[in-house]
Amino acid sequence: MNAAAIATALLIALLKTNGEGGTVQLPYDTTEACTAAGEQLEAQFEALTLQDSDGNTVDGHPKVVWTCFDTPN
């Protein structure tokens, strides 16, 4: 049995930058902890400044779209 199978809530987030993207799925014991983690992930990731390979700041900013799902008990 994996951690997600025994979790109460599952955070699913799409992380997107210019030309790049990925997802994360993280289990939490409570929906409140899941929501707090989603809000923190969004705030931290979207606060990043993007740079090109030469270290120059580029337009745009990272974007996070997330949600928490209650898992069946």
MMTF fields as JSON, N, C-alpha, C and O atoms, coordinates in Angstrom:
{
  "mmtfVersion": "1.0.0",
  "mmtfProducer": "UNKNOWN",
  "numBonds": 291,
  "numAtoms": 292,
  "numGroups": 73,
  "numChains": 1,
  "numModels": 1,
  "chainsPerModel": [1],
  "groupsPerChain": [73],
  "chainIdList": ["A"],
  "bondAtomList": [4, 2, 8, 6, 12, 10, 16, 14, 20, 18, 24, 22, 28, 26, 32, 30, 36, 34, 40, 38, 44, 42, 48, 46, 52, 50, 56, 54, 60, 58, 64, 62, 68, 66, 72, 70, 76, 74, 80, 78, 84, 82, 88, 86, 92, 90, 96, 94, 100, 98, 104, 102, 108, 106, 112, 110, 116, 114, 120, 118, 124, 122, 128, 126, 132, 130, 136, 134, 140, 138, 144, 142, 148, 146, 152, 150, 156, 154, 160, 158, 164, 162, 168, 166, 172, 170, 176, 174, 180, 178, 184, 182, 188, 186, 192, 190, 196, 194, 200, 198, 204, 202, 208, 206, 212, 210, 216, 214, 220, 218, 224, 222, 228, 226, 232, 230, 236, 234, 240, 238, 244, 242, 248, 246, 252, 250, 256, 254, 260, 258, 264, 262, 268, 266, 272, 270, 276, 274, 280, 278, 284, 282, 288, 286],
  "bondOrderList": [1, 1, 1, 1, 1, 1, 1, 1, 1, 1, 1, 1, 1, 1, 1, 1, 1, 1, 1, 1, 1, 1, 1, 1, 1, 1, 1, 1, 1, 1, 1, 1, 1, 1, 1, 1, 1, 1, 1, 1, 1, 1, 1, 1, 1, 1, 1, 1, 1, 1, 1, 1, 1, 1, 1, 1, 1, 1, 1, 1, 1, 1, 1, 1, 1, 1, 1, 1, 1, 1, 1, 1],
  "groupList": [{"groupName": "MET", "atomNameList": ["N", "CA", "C", "O"], "elementList": ["N", "C", "C", "O"], "formalChargeList": [0, 0, 0, 0], "bondAtomList": [1, 0, 2, 1, 3, 2], "bondOrderList": [1, 1, 2], "singleLetterCode": "M", "chemCompType": "L-PEPTIDE LINKING"}, {"groupName": "ASN", "atomNameList": ["N", "CA", "C", "O"], "elementList": ["N", "C", "C", "O"], "formalChargeList": [0, 0, 0, 0], "bondAtomList": [1, 0, 2, 1, 3, 2], "bondOrderList": [1, 1, 2], "singleLetterCode": "N", "chemCompType": "L-PEPTIDE LINKING"}, {"groupName": "ALA", "atomNameList": ["N", "CA", "C", "O"], "elementList": ["N", "C", "C", "O"], "formalChargeList": [0, 0, 0, 0], "bondAtomList": [1, 0, 2, 1, 3, 2], "bondOrderList": [1, 1, 2], "singleLetterCode": "A", "chemCompType": "L-PEPTIDE LINKING"}, {"groupName": "ILE", "atomNameList": ["N", "CA", "C", "O"], "elementList": ["N", "C", "C", "O"], "formalChargeList": [0, 0, 0, 0], "bondAtomList": [1, 0, 2, 1, 3, 2], "bondOrderList": [1, 1, 2], "singleLetterCode": "I", "chemCompType": "L-PEPTIDE LINKING"}, {"groupName": "THR", "atomNameList": ["N", "CA", "C", "O"], "elementList": ["N", "C", "C", "O"], "formalChargeList": [0, 0, 0, 0], "bondAtomList": [1, 0, 2, 1, 3, 2], "bondOrderList": [1, 1, 2], "singleLetterCode": "T", "chemCompType": "L-PEPTIDE LINKING"}, {"groupName": "LEU", "atomNameList": ["N", "CA", "C", "O"], "elementList": ["N", "C", "C", "O"], "formalChargeList": [0, 0, 0, 0], "bondAtomList": [1, 0, 2, 1, 3, 2], "bondOrderList": [1, 1, 2], "singleLetterCode": "L", "chemCompType": "L-PEPTIDE LINKING"}, {"groupName": "LYS", "atomNameList": ["N", "CA", "C", "O"], "elementList": ["N", "C", "C", "O"], "formalChargeList": [0, 0, 0, 0], "bondAtomList": [1, 0, 2, 1, 3, 2], "bondOrderList": [1, 1, 2], "singleLetterCode": "K", "chemCompType": "L-PEPTIDE LINKING"}, {"groupName": "GLY", "atomNameList": ["N", "CA", "C", "O"], "elementList": ["N", "C", "C", "O"], "formalChargeList": [0, 0, 0, 0], "bondAtomList": [1, 0, 2, 1, 3, 2], "bondOrderList": [1, 1, 2], "singleLetterCode": "G", "chemCompType": "PEPTIDE LINKING"}, {"groupName": "GLU", "atomNameList": ["N", "CA", "C", "O"], "elementList": ["N", "C", "C", "O"], "formalChargeList": [0, 0, 0, 0], "bondAtomList": [1, 0, 2, 1, 3, 2], "bondOrderList": [1, 1, 2], "singleLetterCode": "E", "chemCompType": "L-PEPTIDE LINKING"}, {"groupName": "VAL", "atomNameList": ["N", "CA", "C", "O"], "elementList": ["N", "C", "C", "O"], "formalChargeList": [0, 0, 0, 0], "bondAtomList": [1, 0, 2, 1, 3, 2], "bondOrderList": [1, 1, 2], "singleLetterCode": "V", "chemCompType": "L-PEPTIDE LINKING"}, {"groupName": "GLN", "atomNameList": ["N", "CA", "C", "O"], "elementList": ["N", "C", "C", "O"], "formalChargeList": [0, 0, 0, 0], "bondAtomList": [1, 0, 2, 1, 3, 2], "bondOrderList": [1, 1, 2], "singleLetterCode": "Q", "chemCompType": "L-PEPTIDE LINKING"}, {"groupName": "PRO", "atomNameList": ["N", "CA", "C", "O"], "elementList": ["N", "C", "C", "O"], "formalChargeList": [0, 0, 0, 0], "bondAtomList": [1, 0, 2, 1, 3, 2], "bondOrderList": [1, 1, 2], "singleLetterCode": "P", "chemCompType": "L-PEPTIDE LINKING"}, {"groupName": "TYR", "atomNameList": ["N", "CA", "C", "O"], "elementList": ["N", "C", "C", "O"], "formalChargeList": [0, 0, 0, 0], "bondAtomList": [1, 0, 2, 1, 3, 2], "bondOrderList": [1, 1, 2], "singleLetterCode": "Y", "chemCompType": "L-PEPTIDE LINKING"}, {"groupName": "ASP", "atomNameList": ["N", "CA", "C", "O"], "elementList": ["N", "C", "C", "O"], "formalChargeList": [0, 0, 0, 0], "bondAtomList": [1, 0, 2, 1, 3, 2], "bondOrderList": [1, 1, 2], "singleLetterCode": "D", "chemCompType": "L-PEPTIDE LINKING"}, {"groupName": "CYS", "atomNameList": ["N", "CA", "C", "O"], "elementList": ["N", "C", "C", "O"], "formalChargeList": [0, 0, 0, 0], "bondAtomList": [1, 0, 2, 1, 3, 2], "bondOrderList": [1, 1, 2], "singleLetterCode": "C", "chemCompType": "L-PEPTIDE LINKING"}, {"groupName": "PHE", "atomNameList": ["N", "CA", "C", "O"], "elementList": ["N", "C", "C", "O"], "formalChargeList": [0, 0, 0, 0], "bondAtomList": [1, 0, 2, 1, 3, 2], "bondOrderList": [1, 1, 2], "singleLetterCode": "F", "chemCompType": "L-PEPTIDE LINKING"}, {"groupName": "SER", "atomNameList": ["N", "CA", "C", "O"], "elementList": ["N", "C", "C", "O"], "formalChargeList": [0, 0, 0, 0], "bondAtomList": [1, 0, 2, 1, 3, 2], "bondOrderList": [1, 1, 2], "singleLetterCode": "S", "chemCompType": "L-PEPTIDE LINKING"}, {"groupName": "HIS", "atomNameList": ["N", "CA", "C", "O"], "elementList": ["N", "C", "C", "O"], "formalChargeList": [0, 0, 0, 0], "bondAtomList": [1, 0, 2, 1, 3, 2], "bondOrderList": [1, 1, 2], "singleLetterCode": "H", "chemCompType": "L-PEPTIDE LINKING"}, {"groupName": "TRP", "atomNameList": ["N", "CA", "C", "O"], "elementList": ["N", "C", "C", "O"], "formalChargeList": [0, 0, 0, 0], "bondAtomList": [1, 0, 2, 1, 3, 2], "bondOrderList": [1, 1, 2], "singleLetterCode": "W", "chemCompType": "L-PEPTIDE LINKING"}],
  "groupTypeList": [0, 1, 2, 2, 2, 3, 2, 4, 2, 5, 5, 3, 2, 5, 5, 6, 4, 1, 7, 8, 7, 7, 4, 9, 10, 5, 11, 12, 13, 4, 4, 8, 2, 14, 4, 2, 2, 7, 8, 10, 5, 8, 2, 10, 15, 8, 2, 5, 4, 5, 10, 13, 16, 13, 7, 1, 4, 9, 13, 7, 17, 11, 6, 9, 9, 18, 4, 14, 15, 13, 4, 11, 1],
  "groupIdList": [1, 2, 3, 4, 5, 6, 7, 8, 9, 10, 11, 12, 13, 14, 15, 16, 17, 18, 19, 20, 21, 22, 23, 24, 25, 26, 27, 28, 29, 30, 31, 32, 33, 34, 35, 36, 37, 38, 39, 40, 41, 42, 43, 44, 45, 46, 47, 48, 49, 50, 51, 52, 53, 54, 55, 56, 57, 58, 59, 60, 61, 62, 63, 64, 65, 66, 67, 68, 69, 70, 71, 72, 73],
  "secStructList": [7, 7, 2, 2, 2, 2, 7, 1, 3, 3, 3, 3, 3, 3, 3, 3, 3, 6, 6, 3, 3, 3, 3, 3, 3, 3, 3, 3, 1, 1, 2, 2, 2, 2, 2, 2, 2, 2, 2, 2, 2, 2, 2, 2, 2, 2, 6, 7, 7, 7, 5, 7, 6, 6, 1, 7, 5, 7, 1, 1, 7, 7, 3, 3, 3, 3, 3, 3, 3, 3, 7, 7, 7],
  "xCoordList": [0.854, 0.0, 0.896, 1.846, 0.598, 1.397, 0.756, -0.382, 1.498, 1.033, -0.256, -1.119, -0.408, -1.614, -2.851, -3.954, -2.68, -3.815, -4.378, -5.55, -3.567, -4.04, -4.243, -4.631, -3.99, -4.15, -5.618, -6.447, -5.926, -7.274, -7.484, -8.59, -6.409, -6.508, -5.293, -4.203, -5.496, -4.423, -4.323, -5.29, -3.121, -2.864, -2.356, -1.389, -3.005, -2.547, -2.305, -3.205, -1.073, -0.712, -0.007, 0.824, -0.345, 0.342, 1.256, 0.801, 2.555, 3.549, 3.965, 4.368, 3.874, 4.133, 5.037, 4.799, 6.082, 6.919, 6.948, 6.364, 7.613, 7.702, 8.338, 9.527, 7.565, 8.088, 8.296, 8.693, 8.046, 8.265, 7.011, 6.191, 6.874, 5.746, 5.874, 6.652, 5.119, 5.133, 4.028, 3.365, 3.832, 2.809, 3.399, 4.423, 2.73, 3.058, 1.765, 0.697, 1.879, 0.769, 1.306, 2.2, 0.755, 1.25, 0.097, -0.931, 0.251, -0.798, -0.696, 0.399, -1.848, -1.902, -2.907, -3.847, -2.691, -3.563, -4.905, -5.896, -4.938, -6.19, -6.362, -5.391, -7.602, -7.848, -7.308, -6.901, -7.303, -6.764, -5.269, -4.788, -4.527, -3.087, -2.834, -1.881, -3.675, -3.557, -3.77, -2.995, -4.808, -5.099, -3.968, -3.566, -3.462, -2.354, -1.118, -0.423, -0.845, 0.314, 0.121, 1.073, -1.08, -1.361, -1.175, -0.592, -1.672, -1.525, -0.049, 0.399, 0.696, 2.119, 2.903, 3.756, 2.622, 3.284, 3.028, 3.954, 1.78, 1.433, 2.179, 2.753, 2.178, 2.83, 4.335, 4.906, 4.969, 6.423, 6.828, 7.766, 6.135, 6.513, 6.246, 7.063, 5.101, 4.76, 5.585, 5.592, 6.277, 7.144, 8.519, 9.286, 8.835, 10.134, 10.262, 9.287, 11.474, 11.781, 12.456, 13.437, 11.934, 12.503, 13.686, 13.684, 14.705, 15.897, 16.246, 15.944, 16.896, 17.378, 18.741, 19.229, 19.348, 20.625, 21.764, 22.789, 21.602, 22.623, 22.363, 23.128, 21.291, 20.967, 20.126, 19.921, 19.634, 18.775, 17.332, 16.837, 16.667, 15.265, 14.418, 14.613, 13.475, 12.584, 11.156, 10.803, 10.349, 8.95, 8.174, 8.558, 7.088, 6.222, 6.661, 7.686, 5.871, 6.22, 5.663, 4.755, 6.21, 5.684, 4.218, 3.772, 3.492, 2.074, 1.802, 2.32, 0.985, 0.572, -0.946, -1.631, -1.461, -2.886, -2.98, -2.39, -3.716, -3.755, -5.169, -6.028, -5.37, -6.618, -6.338, -5.363, -7.193, -7.122, -8.364, -9.481, -8.152, -9.241, -9.331, -8.319, -10.549, -10.762, -10.695, -11.33, -9.924, -9.839, -10.848, -11.09, -11.429, -12.408, -11.741, -10.627, -12.43, -11.908, -12.473, -12.15],
  "yCoordList": [-1.173, 0.0, 1.231, 1.308, 2.21, 3.421, 4.505, 4.363, 5.6, 6.676, 7.302, 7.66, 7.444, 8.05, 7.209, 7.746, 5.901, 5.023, 5.201, 4.904, 5.683, 5.846, 7.313, 7.611, 8.227, 9.649, 10.034, 9.37, 11.113, 11.661, 12.603, 12.707, 13.297, 14.264, 14.146, 13.777, 14.46, 14.392, 15.738, 16.219, 16.346, 17.602, 17.268, 16.522, 17.818, 17.677, 19.084, 19.924, 19.335, 20.667, 20.609, 19.733, 21.541, 21.74, 22.939, 24.026, 22.744, 23.808, 24.165, 23.288, 25.447, 25.868, 27.089, 28.071, 27.017, 28.169, 28.306, 27.483, 29.327, 29.506, 28.282, 28.028, 27.531, 26.383, 25.128, 24.103, 25.17, 24.002, 23.757, 24.656, 22.55, 22.254, 20.884, 20.049, 20.659, 19.372, 19.316, 20.318, 18.155, 17.986, 17.349, 16.669, 17.584, 16.905, 16.374, 16.963, 15.258, 14.675, 14.297, 13.457, 14.922, 14.707, 14.356, 15.033, 13.307, 12.928, 13.72, 14.084, 13.984, 14.677, 13.988, 13.343, 14.135, 13.501, 14.202, 13.581, 15.506, 16.253, 17.158, 17.515, 17.518, 18.445, 19.836, 20.578, 20.187, 21.48, 21.56, 22.582, 20.487, 20.441, 20.48, 21.11, 19.815, 19.809, 21.208, 21.666, 21.885, 23.239, 24.199, 25.024, 24.095, 24.961, 24.715, 25.661, 23.469, 23.137, 23.671, 24.167, 23.577, 24.107, 25.614, 26.143, 26.305, 27.757, 28.159, 29.112, 27.423, 27.72, 27.441, 28.239, 26.329, 26.002, 27.095, 27.538, 27.525, 28.566, 29.867, 30.473, 30.293, 31.55, 31.496, 32.444, 30.412, 30.307, 30.181, 30.845, 29.341, 29.1, 30.322, 30.665, 30.985, 32.137, 33.371, 34.338, 33.362, 34.476, 34.399, 35.36, 33.269, 33.119, 34.035, 34.285, 34.533, 35.322, 34.408, 33.738, 34.381, 33.525, 34.21, 35.424, 33.409, 33.918, 33.027, 31.833, 33.631, 32.838, 32.244, 32.43, 31.533, 30.846, 31.811, 31.404, 33.094, 34.1, 34.843, 35.73, 34.481, 35.123, 36.376, 37.088, 36.657, 37.821, 37.491, 36.409, 38.418, 38.224, 38.182, 38.979, 37.239, 37.107, 37.482, 37.456, 37.831, 38.186, 36.968, 35.824, 37.241, 36.173, 35.709, 36.137, 34.843, 34.277, 32.864, 32.506, 32.06, 30.704, 30.75, 31.717, 29.708, 29.609, 28.248, 27.227, 28.253, 27.009, 26.931, 27.884, 25.803, 25.502, 24.24, 23.216, 24.309, 23.162, 22.939, 23.82, 21.739, 21.39, 20.262, 19.526, 20.132, 19.019, 18.145, 18.648, 16.859, 15.904, 15.109, 14.641, 14.957, 14.053, 12.643, 12.319, 11.809, 10.417, 9.607, 9.912, 8.597, 7.785, 7.043, 6.534, 6.994, 6.261, 4.858, 4.091],
  "zCoordList": [0.0, 0.0, 0.0, 0.78, -0.882, -0.912, -0.064, 0.385, 0.156, 1.024, 0.519, 1.321, -0.795, -1.345, -1.051, -0.951, -0.913, -0.663, 0.741, 0.968, 1.698, 3.066, 3.439, 4.569, 2.516, 2.781, 2.773, 2.149, 3.472, 3.478, 2.305, 1.776, 1.893, 0.803, -0.11, 0.327, -1.364, -2.345, -3.052, -3.643, -2.978, -3.679, -5.074, -5.228, -6.083, -7.458, -7.986, -7.977, -8.448, -8.904, -10.251, -10.493, -11.112, -12.383, -12.209, -11.852, -12.463, -12.369, -13.782, -14.546, -14.147, -15.512, -15.543, -14.84, -16.369, -16.675, -18.191, -18.895, -18.698, -20.148, -20.793, -20.602, -21.544, -22.269, -21.459, -22.014, -20.188, -19.314, -18.488, -18.302, -18.002, -17.13, -16.505, -16.966, -15.47, -14.797, -13.762, -13.495, -13.185, -12.166, -10.925, -10.979, -9.806, -8.557, -7.968, -8.136, -7.278, -6.538, -5.166, -5.053, -4.114, -2.767, -1.833, -1.847, -1.018, -0.074, 1.231, 1.659, 1.86, 3.147, 4.054, 3.591, 5.352, 6.336, 6.486, 6.869, 6.181, 6.301, 5.079, 4.412, 4.805, 3.701, 4.038, 3.143, 5.311, 5.721, 5.428, 4.941, 5.723, 5.45, 3.948, 3.491, 3.193, 1.732, 1.172, 0.332, 1.628, 1.158, 1.522, 0.702, 2.729, 3.154, 2.29, 1.92, 1.971, 1.131, -0.289, -0.891, -0.825, -2.162, -2.212, -3.158, -1.19, -1.133, -1.01, -1.649, -0.183, -0.003, -1.289, -1.678, -1.942, -3.205, -4.242, -4.922, -4.361, -5.316, -5.014, -5.919, -3.767, -3.389, -3.644, -4.184, -3.266, -3.429, -4.892, -5.334, -5.64, -7.027, -7.898, -8.752, -7.688, -8.506, -8.151, -8.913, -7.016, -6.628, -7.298, -7.243, -7.927, -8.572, -9.779, -10.487, -10.009, -11.195, -12.198, -11.877, -13.401, -14.44, -15.101, -15.305, -15.436, -16.1, -17.272, -17.277, -18.282, -19.408, -19.048, -17.934, -19.988, -19.708, -19.416, -18.868, -19.774, -19.493, -18.179, -17.8, -17.495, -16.228, -16.354, -15.371, -17.558, -17.768, -17.401, -17.715, -16.743, -16.388, -17.657, -18.574, -17.696, -18.845, -18.437, -17.258, -19.439, -19.181, -18.706, -18.952, -18.031, -17.539, -16.161, -15.629, -15.615, -14.313, -14.233, -14.983, -13.32, -13.155, -12.717, -12.099, -13.043, -12.7, -12.077, -12.528, -11.042, -10.387, -10.412, -10.042, -10.846, -10.754, -9.913, -10.257, -8.816, -7.907, -7.371, -7.416, -6.87, -6.208, -5.231, -5.38, -4.24, -3.296, -3.48, -3.594, -3.505, -3.609, -2.319, -1.796, -1.806, -0.678, -1.219, -2.222, -0.551, -0.977, -0.172, 0.995, -0.767, -0.038, 1.117, 0.988, 2.224, 3.39, 3.434, 4.341]
}
